[in-house]
Amino acid sequence: MPSSPSSSAQEAREAVASRLRDLLLDSGLTGRELAVRCGWHPSKSSRIMNGKTPPSDADIRAWCAVCGSDDQADDLIAASRAADSMYVQWKNIQRNGMRRAQEEVVPLWERTRQYRVYASNVVPGMLQTPGYATALMSSITKFQGTPDDVAEAVEARISRAHVIHEGNHRFALLMEESVLRYQIGDAEVMAGQLGYLLAVMALPRISLGIIPFTAQREIWPLEAFYMFDDHQVSVELLTAGVNVRTPGEISEYGKAFQGLAKMAVHGASARALITSAIDSLG
């Protein structure tokens, strides 16, 4: 199963630090000499080489220039940026509200052809109704203490969901039965959301599977994740969003998705579980 996403991000940062350390060794300079030539405190060189302080683009260019390795700068900057984007705290992503975070992923959503989504906590974003999305985002905003732009964020999320109706996209979605029972919003909101799930199941591009409470678990419930083709997996943690791009890890999430899919029911059986959840609302 996938390793800790946060540890994978740290490993990526350490790989950049290791490459910078190798350049310094190859140059024959010491960390102190490097610091003097770059015009910064010697401890900064040590922190960067040990992966404790992520280098800025300017730091990398200065480091490479002093080491006589200017040709390595662009590749190292790209690797450093990729490492930084792997693990990003929600409070940083949403420090100015949630709308921008919804809009920034639109290009990724539009270019993806095959979506594989596993939801263990809430209904996936592309299938959320305005009422459900409003209740969910309101609770997130309150919990995180970030600016309240829920109305704008909901509008952006609903607009982003055009991919389920337009273009050449295919969706394989798996949800734990518990998602149908967690009450996000009031009973009317939940009834509308569950009814919408029944409606979208009729779309030919959508395969919606429900993993019943009674399923014999071959794979335990995992954190929610979105797979965008075989290029990226976005994992949703409490405090951060994690973007996995290494082929080995993406393959592990694909393997997990296959295992979870074996436990899911589809078609009439899935509709029966959704209908039962609606009936339980009273």
C-alpha positions in Angstrom: 0.0 0.0 0.0 1.1 3.6 -0.5 3.6 5.0 2.0 2.9 8.2 3.9 2.4 11.0 1.3 4.1 13.6 3.6 7.2 11.3 3.9 7.2 11.0 0.1 7.3 14.8 -0.2 10.2 14.9 2.3 12.1 12.3 0.3 11.7 14.5 -2.8 13.1 17.5 -1.0 16.0 15.4 0.3 16.8 14.3 -3.2 17.2 17.9 -4.3 19.4 18.6 -1.2 21.5 15.5 -2.1 22.0 16.8 -5.7 23.1 20.2 -4.4 25.5 18.6 -1.9 27.0 16.5 -4.7 27.6 19.6 -6.8 29.4 21.2 -3.9 31.6 18.2 -3.4 32.4 18.1 -7.1 33.4 21.8 -7.0 36.0 21.2 -4.2 34.5 24.0 -2.1 33.4 23.8 1.5 30.0 24.9 2.7 31.5 28.0 4.4 33.2 29.0 1.2 30.0 28.5 -0.7 28.2 30.7 1.8 30.7 33.5 1.5 30.5 33.6 -2.2 26.7 33.5 -2.2 26.6 36.2 0.5 24.6 34.3 3.1 25.2 32.8 6.6 27.2 29.5 6.6 24.4 27.8 8.5 22.1 28.3 5.5 24.4 26.1 3.3 24.1 23.4 6.0 20.4 23.6 6.3 19.9 23.4 2.5 22.3 20.4 2.2 20.5 18.6 5.0 17.1 19.2 3.5 16.0 21.3 6.5 15.4 24.5 4.5 13.9 24.3 1.0 16.0 26.4 -1.4 14.5 29.2 -3.4 15.0 29.4 -7.1 17.5 32.2 -6.5 19.4 30.0 -3.9 19.7 27.2 -6.5 20.9 29.5 -9.2 23.5 31.0 -6.9 24.6 27.6 -5.7 25.0 26.2 -9.2 26.9 29.4 -10.4 29.4 29.2 -7.5 29.9 25.5 -8.1 30.4 26.0 -11.9 27.3 24.0 -12.7 24.9 26.6 -14.2 23.7 24.0 -16.6 22.1 22.1 -13.7 20.1 25.0 -12.3 16.9 24.6 -14.4 16.5 20.9 -13.7 17.1 21.4 -10.0 14.6 24.3 -9.8 12.0 22.1 -11.5 12.7 19.3 -9.1 12.5 21.6 -6.1 9.2 23.1 -7.3 7.8 19.6 -7.8 8.8 18.6 -4.2 7.2 21.8 -2.8 3.9 21.1 -4.7 3.7 17.5 -3.4 2.6 18.5 0.1 0.7 21.7 0.6 -1.2 22.7 3.7 -4.8 23.6 3.2 -4.4 26.8 5.2 -1.8 27.9 2.7 -3.9 26.9 -0.3 -7.0 28.5 1.1 -5.5 31.5 2.9 -7.4 33.9 0.7 -10.5 31.7 0.6 -11.6 28.6 -1.3 -12.6 29.9 -4.7 -9.1 30.2 -6.1 -8.3 26.6 -5.1 -11.3 25.4 -7.0 -10.3 27.4 -10.1 -6.6 26.5 -10.1 -7.3 22.8 -10.8 -9.6 23.4 -13.8 -6.8 22.8 -16.4 -5.9 19.4 -14.8 -9.6 18.4 -14.7 -10.1 19.4 -18.3 -7.1 17.5 -19.8 -7.7 14.3 -17.8 -9.4 11.6 -19.7 -9.7 8.7 -17.2 -10.7 9.6 -13.6 -10.5 7.1 -10.8 -11.9 8.5 -7.6 -12.2 6.9 -4.1 -14.3 8.7 -1.5 -14.2 7.5 2.1 -15.6 10.7 3.8 -17.7 12.9 1.5 -19.2 12.8 -2.0 -16.6 13.6 -4.6 -16.5 17.2 -5.7 -17.7 16.7 -9.3 -20.8 15.0 -8.0 -21.8 17.5 -5.3 -25.0 19.5 -5.4 -24.8 23.2 -4.6 -26.5 22.6 -1.2 -24.2 19.8 -0.2 -21.1 21.8 -1.4 -22.3 24.8 0.6 -22.7 22.9 3.8 -19.4 21.1 3.4 -17.4 24.2 2.5 -19.0 26.2 5.3 -17.8 23.7 7.8 -14.3 23.6 6.3 -14.1 27.4 6.4 -15.2 27.5 10.0 -12.8 24.8 11.1 -9.8 26.3 9.3 -10.6 29.9 10.1 -10.0 31.0 6.5 -11.8 33.8 4.7 -15.5 33.1 3.9 -16.0 33.0 0.2 -18.1 29.9 0.3 -20.7 31.2 -2.3 -18.0 31.9 -4.8 -16.2 28.7 -4.1 -19.4 26.6 -4.6 -20.1 28.3 -7.9 -16.5 27.5 -9.0 -16.8 23.9 -7.9 -20.2 23.4 -9.7 -18.8 25.1 -12.8 -15.7 22.8 -12.7 -18.0 19.8 -12.7 -18.9 20.4 -16.4 -16.3 17.7 -17.2 -18.9 15.0 -16.3 -21.1 16.2 -19.2 -18.7 17.6 -21.7 -15.5 16.3 -23.5 -14.0 12.9 -23.8 -13.8 12.0 -20.1 -14.5 8.8 -18.2 -15.2 8.4 -14.5 -14.8 5.4 -12.3 -15.9 6.4 -8.8 -16.0 4.4 -5.7 -17.7 5.5 -2.4 -17.8 3.9 0.9 -21.5 3.3 2.0 -20.7 5.5 5.0 -20.5 8.5 2.7 -24.2 8.0 1.9 -25.0 8.2 5.7 -22.8 11.0 6.9 -25.2 14.0 7.1 -23.6 17.0 5.5 -26.2 19.7 5.8 -29.8 19.0 6.8 -32.1 16.2 5.6 -33.3 18.1 2.6 -29.7 18.8 1.5 -28.8 15.1 1.9 -31.9 13.9 0.1 -31.1 16.2 -2.8 -27.5 15.0 -2.9 -28.4 11.3 -2.8 -31.1 11.8 -5.5 -28.5 13.5 -7.7 -26.3 10.4 -7.3 -29.1 8.3 -8.6 -29.5 10.6 -11.6 -25.8 10.7 -12.6 -25.5 6.9 -12.5 -27.5 6.9 -15.7 -24.7 8.8 -17.5 -22.8 6.4 -19.8 -19.4 8.0 -18.9 -19.9 7.4 -15.2 -19.4 4.2 -13.3 -20.4 4.6 -9.6 -19.7 1.8 -7.2 -20.6 1.6 -3.5 -18.6 -0.4 -1.0 -21.2 -1.8 1.4 -20.8 -1.8 5.2 -21.0 -5.6 4.9 -18.2 -6.1 2.3 -15.5 -8.4 3.3 -12.5 -6.0 3.5 -9.6 -7.0 1.4 -8.4 -3.4 1.7 -9.1 -1.2 4.7 -10.8 2.2 4.3 -8.1 4.7 3.0 -7.8 8.4 2.7 -9.8 9.9 -0.2 -7.9 10.2 -3.5 -8.3 11.3 -7.0 -6.4 9.7 -9.9 -5.9 11.8 -13.0 -5.0 9.4 -15.8 -1.7 7.8 -14.8 0.0 11.2 -14.3 -1.1 12.4 -10.8 -2.9 11.3 -7.7 -4.3 14.0 -5.4 -4.8 12.8 -1.8 -6.9 14.6 0.7 -5.6 14.7 4.3 -7.0 16.7 7.2 -4.3 19.4 7.1 -3.0 19.2 3.6 -3.4 18.3 0.0 -0.8 15.9 -1.4 0.0 15.6 -5.1 1.7 12.3 -6.0 3.5 12.2 -9.3 6.1 9.4 -9.0 5.3 6.4 -11.2 5.8 3.9 -8.5 3.5 5.6 -6.0 0.8 6.2 -8.7 1.0 2.5 -9.5 0.4 1.7 -5.9 -2.8 3.8 -5.8 -3.9 2.1 -9.0 -3.4 -1.2 -7.3 -5.4 0.0 -4.3 -8.2 1.3 -6.5 -8.5 -2.1 -8.2 -8.7 -3.8 -4.8 -11.4 -1.5 -3.6 -13.3 -1.9 -6.8 -13.6 -5.6 -6.2 -15.5 -5.0 -3.0 -18.0 -2.5 -4.6 -21.5 -3.1 -5.9 -22.8 -1.3 -9.0 -26.1 -0.9 -10.9 -29.2 -2.0 -9.1 -27.4 -3.0 -5.9 -25.7 0.4 -5.7 -29.0 2.2 -6.3 -30.6 0.1 -3.6 -28.0 1.3 -1.1 -28.5 5.0 -2.1 -32.3 4.6 -1.9 -32.0 3.0 1.6 -30.0 6.0 2.7 -32.6 8.4 1.3 -35.4 6.5 3.2 -33.5 6.7 6.4 -33.7 10.5 6.3 -37.4 10.2 7.2 
